Amino acid sequence: MENHEKMLLVINPRSGKGKIKNRLLEILDIFTKAGYEIQVHITQQACEARDVVARCGNNKDLIVCSGGDGTLNETISGMMELEHCPELGYIPAGSTNDFAASLRIPRQMSAAALSAVGGESSRIDIGKFCEERYFVYVAGFGAFTEVSYLTSQDKKNLLGHQAYVLEGVKSLSSIKAYPLKISGGETCYEGNFIFGMVTNTISVGGFKGLVNQNVSLCDGLFEVLLIEMPKTPLDLSSIVSSLLLKDEKCELLHKFKASSLTIEGEEPVDWVLDGEFGGSHSQARIVNLCQQIKIRRSLTRTLRK
């Protein structure tokens, strides 16, 4: 007996070389057989996913999005505006799909579609940024973070996460340090920082070793990584070694957990939220919204890594 539940399916047709085009009928067949009445929206421009979810999501039982991390961010940002927030399904189709890797959502589209309608529901934390924006898995500033939104979609499709590395190497000579005061809970650092990221993921830019902390996606805590400006080549070598070798310590590299964070500086700092430009801010307040969203995944997976 069909349950006739209502679904909003939001698709970014350009993500991951547009591979969903060859799977769309199969995905719709899976959803229809599961008893869903489906409203399909194919996005045409940035922020459209957020707007359509905020406009059409209130009377839906399930929202499913297909695209990359940016599409997932937009979808969840739209869900945060709803009075009644339905559950979320995700069919990853981007170039890196960091958060899908953290959730262990299947990479194969039909398997992800089956998980969206038949998987178990798990709650995940969401980040709130400066009272006006949301992020799903990472907010970052400084060296390399601008790469994600300056790299074209076509290049991301062609090269995947290698695009971030290639563009990042080009910007090494222009690394800038920001004098900042960064405080979270009982932790406080003041100095000249070249990089910072606030994460709720095990993978960033396709690299799993960068966060390097015991990660739970539903514990109300962010994992924070800060890097101060190296003064000598030896300092730079020490930073790289500490990032690559899990147990090696470096006084210029700081890792801690926090449920909220305040960043204050004398000049505006460019931020990136889930791979997209998040604006320039001289002061930023970041808050963990614990277990805010329910997302469907396969039955045999867990959120703790």
Sequence and secondary structure as in RCSB ss.txt:
>XXXX:A:sequence
MENHEKMLLVINPRSGKGKIKNRLLEILDIFTKAGYEIQVHITQQACEARDVVARCGNNKDLIVCSGGDGTLNET
ISGMMELEHCPELGYIPAGSTNDFAASLRIPRQMSAAALSAVGGESSRIDIGKFCEERYFVYVAGFGAFTEVSYL
TSQDKKNLLGHQAYVLEGVKSLSSIKAYPLKISGGETCYEGNFIFGMVTNTISVGGFKGLVNQNVSLCDGLFEVL
LIEMPKTPLDLSSIVSSLLLKDEKCELLHKFKASSLTIEGEEPVDWVLDGEFGGSHSQARIVNLCQQIKIRRSLT
RTLRK
>XXXX:A:secstr
    EEEEEEE TTGGGGGGGGTHHHHHHHHHHTTEEEEEEE  STTHHHHHHHHH TT SEEEEEE HHHHHHH
HHHHTT SS  EEEEEE SSS HHHHHHT  SSHHHHHHHHHHSEEEEEEEEEETTTEEESSEEEEETTTTHHHH
S HHHHHHHTTHHHHHHHHHTGGG   EEEEEEETTEEEEEEEEEEEEESSS BTTBSTTT S  BTTSS EEEE
EEE   SHHHHHHHHHHHHSTT   TTEEEEEESEEEEEEEEEEEEEETTEEEEEEEEEEEEEEEEEEEEEE TT
  SB 
